[in-house]
Amino acid sequence: MFFEKEKPKKFHKNIRNTVIVLLIAAILLGYVLRLAQIQIADHDYYVNQANLQTAQTVVIKAPRGEILDRYGRAIAVNRDGYNIVFDASYISMEQINATIMKLVTLLRQNEDEWRDELPIDYKFPCNFVEDADSSASTLKKELGLNHYATAQNCYNTMVEKYNLGNYSQTNQRIIMGIRYTMDLEDFSVSYPYTFAEDISEKTRTKILESAAALPGIKIEETAIRDYPAGDVAAQIIGTTGPIYAEDWEKLKDKGYSYNDIVGKSGAELAFEDYLRGTNGEKKIIKDADGNVIEEIVTKEPVPGNTVMLSIDLSIQSVASESLQTVIKDLQSQKINATTGSVVAINVNSGEVIASANCPTYTLDEYQNNYTALVSDPANPLFDRAFNGTYPPGSTFKPGIAAIGLTTGKITGDETIYCKQQYTYYSDMTFRCLGYHGSTTVVEALSVSCNYFFFETGRRIGINVMNSYCQLMGLGVRTGVELPESAGTLAGPAYTNSINASWYPGDTLQAAIGQSYNLFTPLQLATYTATIANGGTRYNSHLLYQVKSHDLSETIVDNTSYVAAETGFTANAIDVVKQGMLSAAFEGTASSVFGNYSIEVGGKTGTAETIGENNGVFISFAPYENSEIAVAIVIEHGIHGYLGAPIAKNIFDAYFFAENEKNSVQQVDQLL
């Protein structure tokens, strides 16, 4: 009985298990059939759908490196700012013209500006912008027009190209300027377009509030160049800007994007490779309908390195202010001095400690009032310190003395009798400004006796004279990283180049710093340093160090090297330095340095030019174990000693003022 009762239970259980197995088998069979359908029957359909999903790479801009002085003080740094950016992943190109006009109206209300690289003015009929021949050629090429196409031809072509027929002429010009700039910078998903830079907080807030009505318009936080030092060293710092069409060919292979910001002049250009950051990348994935599914950062941007210049910001400020003050004082005395420059360098390394020009400008003025600066007759944009060339006058005499002593053409205790009129050549007479009688080389340097150096120059000869001058850095480039003039070294080589002749009397004039001699203030400072340190010429340079963005790592250090050894004897250097010490304390610069607490070597120069003479002054300090050399040129400053107060102020700041040499600031303190 027991087994008869259990048999139905076992039977039902087997049926249930069978049903479950069959259900599982059916489900699996369904999956297999569906998979077969996807992979075989519907294969082409799903491949097409997958291919419609796209992934595009977008550049993430890297912050530019900063520029500091030798002690870490801010010169050109970054601050937080906001740009308006067009994002092609979201923007509607059908509505782009209307979107542009909405933004333009908003920017006008808040007095913000937008970017416009179109070289056509806003007049009607229109014309190409003045001095924009290269940009106009690029425009014609971009539009597929002939080289002789007019501005109006270009305008009409863009009205059609950008569908501007329903807009007023003024609005047509606004929109086409922006659309052309977008095309010029290859606006695409990969290359977002920066419509406006460093916008006001009012504009930023309004755009954020109107985000729904402005699809594809983004506010991007960015690093904006800031110049806390004002007008200090504007010519040295230089400028940044967008890549121009003419530069694109040589930059595109270096990994630049067309809308990158690059150094255009000064240190910003010279040290571009250090300051340039490495852009990052992100991948934007869209579905078949163009909707953004995902954004993935695949490469983080790396900020540019920090460039530390050899400039001492404190000394630079003193040099600039002193130069401007002296020129204003001379003008108040009815002296027609309007411009000048000062260079101070480290005697034992060639590092440029200060380089000042008058007149000068701020980099904000450069950006906002460029036209006024260009049209200023005083030409404040010209870097006189590195590119202005001037006759050295009597500041040339210490070099002639060193050459004469080294070659044995004169000796330290020899006297030459100055009778004012130098008549070695019977058909020529040269004049000294004084009647000095028997004069040693030390005395000749102290009182700046022309007669002594006429005779010394004649004995040396122009060829030997010039070979030593080049070793001292005169008539050759100094090695500084910025553009500089090589100057002019008077001699047969130069006169041959201008189809003129060289005469014996020219050698005498050259020996006192006249004739065709023309040197930059930087060359004069380098030459002075070479004498002060015993005869070694170092390369003049502005690069002190390169550090990583956060200052934790040193990338480049100590860029000094020996450019030339003059071969001056120790006796020659000692005698010349004695003469320069006497000139500062007892001679032509004694009114400034006669009671100075530090022994200074100096030499004044009154250089003949058209109109009033230039005032030139060179000096070094201290006399023993010299550290700093200074050269000053005041155009139409009449007397060299009038520049001596500038050197004194620089020495005061260098030796006595409180300095921040041991308080290097961190980058985040400068923002």
QUIFEN-V516345 format. One record per residue. N is the residue number from 0. RES is the residue in one small letter. OMEGA is omega in whole degrees, 0 to 359 (NA if undefined). BURIAL is # if it has 9 or more other C-alpha atoms within 8 Angstrom, else .. D_FIRST is the distance of its C-alpha to the first C-alpha in Angstrom with 1 decimal. Layout:
# QUIFEN-V516345
N RES OMEGA BURIAL D_FIRST
N RES OMEGA BURIAL D_FIRST
This chain:
# QUIFEN-V516345
0 m 182 . 0.0
1 f 183 . 3.7
2 f 179 . 5.5
3 e 178 . 5.1
4 k 183 . 6.4
5 e 186 . 8.9
6 k 178 . 10.4
7 p 180 . 12.6
8 k 181 . 14.0
9 k 181 . 15.1
10 f 180 . 16.6
11 h 180 . 18.5
12 k 180 . 19.9
13 n 179 . 21.3
14 i 181 . 22.9
15 r 179 . 24.5
16 n 180 . 25.9
17 t 179 . 27.3
18 v 180 . 29.0
19 i 180 . 30.6
20 v 180 . 31.8
21 l 178 . 33.3
22 l 179 . 35.0
23 i 180 . 36.5
24 a 179 . 37.6
25 a 179 . 39.3
26 i 179 . 41.1
27 l 178 . 42.3
28 l 178 . 43.4
29 g 177 . 45.3
30 y 181 . 47.0
31 v 180 . 47.9
32 l 180 . 49.3
33 r 178 . 51.2
34 l 178 . 52.6
35 a 179 # 53.6
36 q 181 # 55.3
37 i 187 # 57.3
38 q 185 . 58.2
39 i 186 . 58.9
40 a 184 . 59.3
41 d 185 # 60.9
42 h 184 # 62.5
43 d 181 . 66.1
44 y 184 . 65.4
45 y 175 # 63.9
46 v 178 . 66.6
47 n 179 . 69.2
48 q 179 # 67.6
49 a 181 . 67.5
50 n 179 . 71.1
51 l 176 . 72.2
52 q 187 # 71.3
53 t 175 # 74.4
54 a 181 . 75.4
55 q 183 # 79.1
56 t 180 # 80.9
57 v 180 # 83.2
58 v 172 # 85.9
59 i 185 # 85.9
60 k 176 . 89.5
61 a 177 # 90.3
62 p 177 # 92.9
63 r 176 # 96.3
64 g 183 # 97.6
65 e 179 # 100.1
66 i 180 # 103.8
67 l 173 # 105.0
68 d 187 # 108.3
69 r 180 # 108.7
70 y 176 # 107.5
71 g 179 # 104.5
72 r 191 # 106.2
73 a 173 # 105.0
74 i 175 # 107.1
75 a 186 # 104.7
76 v 182 # 101.2
77 n 171 # 98.2
78 r 180 # 97.3
79 d 176 # 94.4
80 g 184 # 95.0
81 y 176 # 93.3
82 n 170 # 93.6
83 i 186 # 92.5
84 v 174 # 90.5
85 f 180 # 89.3
86 d 184 # 85.8
87 a 178 # 85.3
88 s 186 . 81.5
89 y 188 . 81.7
90 i 178 # 85.1
91 s 181 # 85.8
92 m 175 . 88.6
93 e 182 . 89.0
94 q 189 . 89.9
95 i 181 # 91.8
96 n 178 # 95.3
97 a 178 . 94.3
98 t 179 # 92.5
99 i 181 # 95.6
100 m 175 # 97.9
101 k 181 . 95.6
102 l 179 . 95.8
103 v 178 # 99.6
104 t 180 . 100.1
105 l 180 # 98.2
106 l 178 # 100.0
107 r 181 # 103.3
108 q 183 . 102.6
109 n 177 # 102.0
110 e 171 . 104.8
111 d 182 # 102.4
112 e 176 # 103.1
113 w 183 # 101.0
114 r 182 # 101.5
115 d 182 . 103.6
116 e 182 . 104.9
117 l 184 # 106.5
118 p 178 # 110.2
119 i 182 # 111.4
120 d 183 . 113.2
121 y 179 . 112.6
122 k 178 . 115.9
123 f 359 . 116.1
124 p 190 . 117.1
125 c 178 # 115.3
126 n 173 # 116.5
127 f 177 # 115.1
128 v 181 . 115.1
129 e 179 . 118.2
130 d 179 . 117.9
131 a 184 # 114.4
132 d 182 . 115.3
133 s 180 . 112.4
134 s 178 # 109.9
135 a 178 # 111.4
136 s 178 # 111.1
137 t 179 # 107.4
138 l 180 # 106.9
139 k 179 # 108.5
140 k 180 # 106.4
141 e 182 . 103.2
142 l 180 # 104.1
143 g 181 . 105.2
144 l 178 # 108.8
145 n 184 . 112.0
146 h 181 . 114.0
147 y 180 . 116.7
148 a 180 # 114.3
149 t 176 . 115.5
150 a 180 # 113.7
151 q 175 # 113.5
152 n 179 . 112.0
153 c 180 # 109.3
154 y 182 # 108.8
155 n 179 . 108.4
156 t 181 # 105.9
157 m 175 # 103.7
158 v 179 # 103.9
159 e 183 # 102.2
160 k 184 . 99.9
161 y 175 . 98.5
162 n 186 . 98.6
163 l 186 # 101.1
164 g 184 . 103.0
165 n 182 . 102.0
166 y 175 . 103.3
167 s 180 . 106.8
168 q 180 . 108.9
169 t 181 . 108.5
170 n 174 # 104.7
171 q 181 # 104.7
172 r 179 # 106.5
173 i 185 . 104.1
174 i 182 # 100.9
175 m 177 # 102.3
176 g 180 # 103.4
177 i 180 # 99.8
178 r 179 # 98.1
179 y 179 # 100.6
180 t 176 # 99.9
181 m 179 # 96.2
182 d 182 . 96.7
183 l 182 . 99.1
184 e 173 # 96.4
185 d 180 . 93.7
186 f 181 # 91.6
187 s 176 # 87.9
188 v 182 # 84.5
189 s 184 # 85.5
190 y 176 # 88.8
191 p 183 # 88.8
192 y 177 # 92.2
193 t 185 # 94.0
194 f 181 # 95.7
195 a 185 # 97.5
196 e 174 # 97.9
197 d 183 . 98.2
198 i 180 # 97.8
199 s 179 # 98.5
200 e 179 . 95.9
201 k 180 . 96.6
202 t 180 # 95.8
203 r 182 # 92.7
204 t 182 . 91.4
205 k 180 . 92.1
206 i 177 # 90.3
207 l 179 . 87.2
208 e 184 . 87.3
209 s 186 . 87.6
210 a 183 # 85.0
211 a 182 . 83.0
212 a 182 . 86.2
213 l 180 # 87.1
214 p 179 # 84.2
215 g 178 # 84.8
216 i 185 # 87.6
217 k 170 . 86.8
218 i 184 # 88.6
219 e 175 . 88.6
220 e 185 . 89.6
221 t 177 # 92.0
222 a 180 # 94.7
223 i 180 # 98.2
224 r 180 . 101.3
225 d 185 . 103.3
226 y 184 # 106.7
227 p 182 . 107.3
228 a 177 . 110.5
229 g 184 . 112.3
230 d 181 # 115.3
231 v 174 # 115.2
232 a 181 # 115.1
233 a 181 # 114.1
234 q 179 # 115.6
235 i 183 # 113.7
236 i 180 # 110.3
237 g 189 # 110.5
238 t 173 # 108.1
239 t 178 # 104.8
240 g 179 . 103.8
241 p 177 # 101.7
242 i 177 # 101.9
243 y 183 . 104.6
244 a 183 . 104.4
245 e 180 . 107.0
246 d 189 . 105.0
247 w 184 # 101.7
248 e 183 . 102.2
249 k 182 . 102.7
250 l 186 # 100.0
251 k 180 # 97.1
252 d 178 . 96.5
253 k 176 . 96.3
254 g 179 . 93.2
255 y 168 . 94.9
256 s 184 . 93.7
257 y 182 # 96.3
258 n 175 # 96.0
259 d 173 . 96.2
260 i 183 . 99.0
261 v 175 # 101.3
262 g 181 # 104.5
263 k 182 # 107.6
264 s 176 # 110.4
265 g 181 # 111.3
266 a 179 # 108.8
267 e 178 # 106.0
268 l 185 # 106.9
269 a 184 # 108.0
270 f 181 # 104.8
271 e 183 # 102.4
272 d 177 . 100.3
273 y 186 # 99.6
274 l 182 # 99.2
275 r 175 # 96.9
276 g 176 # 93.3
277 t 182 # 90.4
278 n 174 # 88.6
279 g 179 # 84.8
280 e 170 # 82.4
281 k 181 # 79.4
282 k 178 # 77.2
283 i 182 # 76.5
284 i 180 # 73.5
285 k 175 # 73.5
286 d 184 # 71.0
287 a 180 # 71.9
288 d 179 . 73.4
289 g 179 . 75.7
290 n 179 . 74.0
291 v 180 # 74.1
292 i 188 . 70.6
293 e 172 . 71.6
294 e 183 # 74.6
295 i 174 . 74.4
296 v 182 # 77.2
297 t 180 . 77.4
298 k 181 . 80.7
299 e 177 # 82.2
300 p 179 # 86.0
301 v 181 # 88.2
302 p 176 # 91.4
303 g 180 # 94.8
304 n 177 # 96.6
305 t 178 # 99.1
306 v 177 # 102.7
307 m 179 # 105.2
308 l 176 # 108.8
309 s 180 # 111.7
310 i 169 # 113.2
311 d 188 # 113.8
312 l 179 # 113.2
313 s 179 . 115.6
314 i 179 # 118.4
315 q 180 # 117.7
316 s 179 # 118.1
317 v 180 # 121.3
318 a 182 # 122.7
319 s 182 # 121.9
320 e 180 . 123.2
321 s 179 # 126.4
322 l 180 # 127.2
323 q 180 # 126.9
324 t 181 . 129.0
325 v 180 # 131.8
326 i 177 # 132.0
327 k 179 . 132.2
328 d 179 . 134.9
329 l 178 # 136.9
330 q 179 # 136.6
331 s 177 . 138.0
332 q 179 . 141.0
333 k 174 . 141.5
334 i 189 # 140.2
335 n 177 # 138.4
336 a 183 # 135.3
337 t 186 # 132.2
338 t 178 # 129.7
339 g 179 # 128.8
340 s 181 # 126.1
341 v 173 # 125.2
342 v 174 # 123.2
343 a 181 # 122.3
344 i 176 # 120.6
345 n 185 # 119.6
346 v 189 # 122.4
347 n 179 . 120.1
348 s 184 # 117.2
349 g 179 # 118.4
350 e 177 # 115.9
351 v 182 # 117.1
352 i 179 # 117.0
353 a 175 # 118.4
354 s 187 # 119.6
355 a 178 # 121.1
356 n 172 # 122.8
357 c 3 # 125.0
358 p 178 # 124.4
359 t 185 # 120.6
360 y 172 # 117.7
361 t 179 # 114.1
362 l 172 # 111.2
363 d 176 . 110.2
364 e 179 # 113.6
365 y 182 # 113.1
366 q 187 . 109.9
367 n 184 . 111.4
368 n 184 . 115.1
369 y 182 # 115.3
370 t 179 . 117.9
371 a 180 . 120.2
372 l 181 # 119.9
373 v 184 # 120.7
374 s 180 . 123.8
375 d 182 . 125.1
376 p 178 . 128.4
377 a 175 . 127.8
378 n 180 # 124.7
379 p 181 # 122.3
380 l 183 # 119.6
381 f 179 . 121.8
382 d 182 # 120.9
383 r 184 # 124.4
384 a 183 # 123.3
385 f 186 # 121.7
386 n 174 # 123.5
387 g 180 # 126.8
388 t 188 # 129.7
389 y 171 # 132.9
390 p 184 # 136.1
391 p 184 # 135.7
392 g 187 # 139.3
393 s 175 # 140.4
394 t 177 # 136.8
395 f 188 # 137.1
396 k 176 # 139.8
397 p 178 # 137.7
398 g 178 # 136.1
399 i 178 # 139.5
400 a 180 # 140.7
401 a 178 # 137.7
402 i 180 # 138.4
403 g 180 # 142.1
404 l 181 # 141.5
405 t 181 # 138.8
406 t 179 . 141.0
407 g 179 . 144.1
408 k 171 # 146.0
409 i 175 # 146.7
410 t 184 # 146.4
411 g 182 # 145.4
412 d 178 . 148.9
413 e 174 . 150.8
414 t 174 . 152.7
415 i 186 # 153.4
416 y 179 # 156.3
417 c 176 # 155.3
418 k 176 # 158.4
419 q 180 # 156.3
420 q 179 # 157.4
421 y 189 # 155.7
422 t 180 . 158.0
423 y 177 . 156.8
424 y 189 . 156.9
425 s 183 . 160.4
426 d 181 . 159.3
427 m 177 . 156.5
428 t 178 # 156.5
429 f 191 . 153.5
430 r 170 # 153.6
431 c 181 # 152.0
432 l 179 . 151.5
433 g 176 . 153.4
434 y 194 . 156.2
435 h 180 # 154.5
436 g 181 . 157.0
437 s 189 . 155.7
438 t 172 # 151.9
439 t 180 # 149.2
440 v 178 # 145.7
441 v 179 # 144.3
442 e 181 # 147.1
443 a 176 # 146.7
444 l 182 # 143.0
445 s 183 # 143.9
446 v 179 # 146.5
447 s 183 # 145.1
448 c 179 # 148.2
449 n 184 # 148.1
450 y 181 # 151.1
451 f 185 # 149.4
452 f 168 # 146.4
453 f 182 # 148.6
454 e 180 # 150.1
455 t 179 # 146.7
456 g 178 # 145.1
457 r 181 # 148.1
458 r 182 . 147.8
459 i 184 # 144.1
460 g 189 # 144.1
461 i 183 # 141.5
462 n 177 . 139.3
463 v 179 . 138.7
464 m 185 # 138.4
465 n 178 # 135.6
466 s 176 . 133.7
467 y 179 # 133.4
468 c 179 # 132.7
469 q 177 # 129.6
470 l 179 # 128.4
471 m 178 # 128.8
472 g 180 # 126.7
473 l 182 # 129.5
474 g 176 # 129.4
475 v 178 . 125.8
476 r 187 # 122.4
477 t 182 # 121.1
478 g 181 . 117.4
479 v 189 # 116.1
480 e 180 # 112.9
481 l 176 . 114.2
482 p 180 . 116.8
483 e 176 . 120.3
484 s 175 # 123.7
485 a 182 # 125.3
486 g 180 # 128.7
487 t 177 # 132.0
488 l 182 # 133.9
489 a 179 # 137.6
490 g 182 # 139.1
491 p 181 . 140.1
492 a 180 . 136.5
493 y 182 # 136.2
494 t 176 # 139.6
495 n 182 # 138.9
496 s 179 . 135.8
497 i 178 . 137.8
498 n 177 . 140.7
499 a 181 . 143.0
500 s 176 . 145.2
501 w 183 . 144.9
502 y 179 . 148.2
503 p 180 . 149.2
504 g 178 . 149.6
505 d 178 # 146.0
506 t 179 # 145.0
507 l 179 # 146.9
508 q 179 # 145.2
509 a 183 # 141.8
510 a 177 # 142.5
511 i 173 # 142.8
512 g 178 # 139.6
513 q 186 # 141.2
514 s 182 . 141.8
515 y 183 # 138.5
516 n 177 # 136.3
517 l 183 # 133.3
518 f 177 # 130.3
519 t 173 # 127.3
520 p 177 # 126.9
521 l 178 # 123.9
522 q 179 # 126.1
523 l 178 # 128.8
524 a 179 # 126.2
525 t 178 # 124.9
526 y 179 # 128.4
527 t 178 # 129.2
528 a 180 # 126.1
529 t 176 # 127.1
530 i 185 # 130.4
531 a 183 # 129.0
532 n 176 # 126.4
533 g 174 # 129.0
534 g 178 # 128.6
535 t 177 # 124.9
536 r 175 # 123.6
537 y 173 # 120.0
538 n 174 # 118.1
539 s 184 # 118.2
540 h 181 # 114.6
541 l 183 # 112.4
542 l 180 # 109.0
543 y 178 # 108.4
544 q 168 # 104.7
545 v 179 # 101.5
546 k 175 # 98.4
547 s 185 # 94.8
548 h 182 # 94.2
549 d 178 # 93.2
550 l 184 # 96.1
551 s 184 . 93.7
552 e 176 . 94.8
553 t 182 # 98.2
554 i 180 . 98.3
555 v 180 . 102.1
556 d 174 . 104.7
557 n 180 . 108.4
558 t 178 # 109.8
559 s 171 # 113.3
560 y 180 . 115.2
561 v 180 # 118.8
562 a 181 . 120.3
563 a 170 # 123.7
564 e 184 # 125.9
565 t 184 # 129.5
566 g 177 . 131.2
567 f 178 # 133.4
568 t 179 . 135.1
569 a 179 . 134.3
570 n 180 . 138.0
571 a 179 # 137.9
572 i 181 # 134.9
573 d 182 . 136.5
574 v 180 # 139.8
575 v 179 # 138.1
576 k 175 # 135.9
577 q 179 # 139.1
578 g 179 # 140.7
579 m 174 # 137.7
580 l 179 # 137.7
581 s 179 # 141.3
582 a 182 # 140.8
583 a 188 # 138.2
584 f 183 # 140.1
585 e 188 # 143.7
586 g 192 # 143.9
587 t 178 # 142.7
588 a 185 # 139.5
589 s 179 # 141.0
590 s 180 . 141.0
591 v 188 # 137.2
592 f 183 # 136.5
593 g 181 # 139.7
594 n 183 . 138.2
595 y 187 . 134.5
596 s 177 . 132.6
597 i 177 . 131.1
598 e 184 # 133.2
599 v 170 # 132.7
600 g 183 # 134.0
601 g 174 # 135.0
602 k 177 # 137.1
603 t 176 # 138.3
604 g 173 # 139.0
605 t 189 # 140.9
606 a 182 # 139.9
607 e 176 # 142.1
608 t 174 . 140.4
609 i 185 . 141.5
610 g 181 . 142.5
611 e 184 # 142.0
612 n 173 # 141.0
613 n 172 # 137.5
614 g 182 # 136.9
615 v 179 # 134.9
616 f 174 # 133.9
617 i 180 # 132.0
618 s 175 # 131.1
619 f 180 # 128.9
620 a 345 # 128.1
621 p 183 # 128.3
622 y 175 # 131.3
623 e 179 . 129.8
624 n 185 . 126.2
625 s 181 # 126.0
626 e 189 # 122.7
627 i 176 # 123.3
628 a 184 # 125.7
629 v 173 # 126.5
630 a 184 # 128.3
631 i 173 # 129.6
632 v 174 # 131.2
633 i 182 # 132.7
634 e 183 # 133.9
635 h 179 # 137.4
636 g 173 # 137.3
637 i 186 # 140.8
638 h 180 # 140.6
639 g 184 # 138.0
640 y 179 # 138.4
641 l 175 # 137.1
642 g 183 # 133.6
643 a 178 # 133.8
644 p 178 # 132.4
645 i 178 # 129.2
646 a 179 # 128.9
647 k 179 # 129.7
648 n 178 # 126.9
649 i 178 # 124.5
650 f 177 # 125.6
651 d 181 # 125.3
652 a 183 # 121.7
653 y 187 . 120.8
654 f 190 . 122.4
655 f 186 . 122.4
656 a 174 . 119.9
657 e 181 . 116.5
658 n 182 . 114.1
659 e 186 . 110.3
660 k 184 . 110.1
661 n 182 . 107.4
662 s 180 . 105.2
663 v 181 # 103.4
664 q 174 # 101.3
665 q 184 # 97.7
666 v 184 # 96.9
667 d 175 . 94.8
668 q 185 . 97.8
669 l 185 # 99.8
670 l NA . 97.6
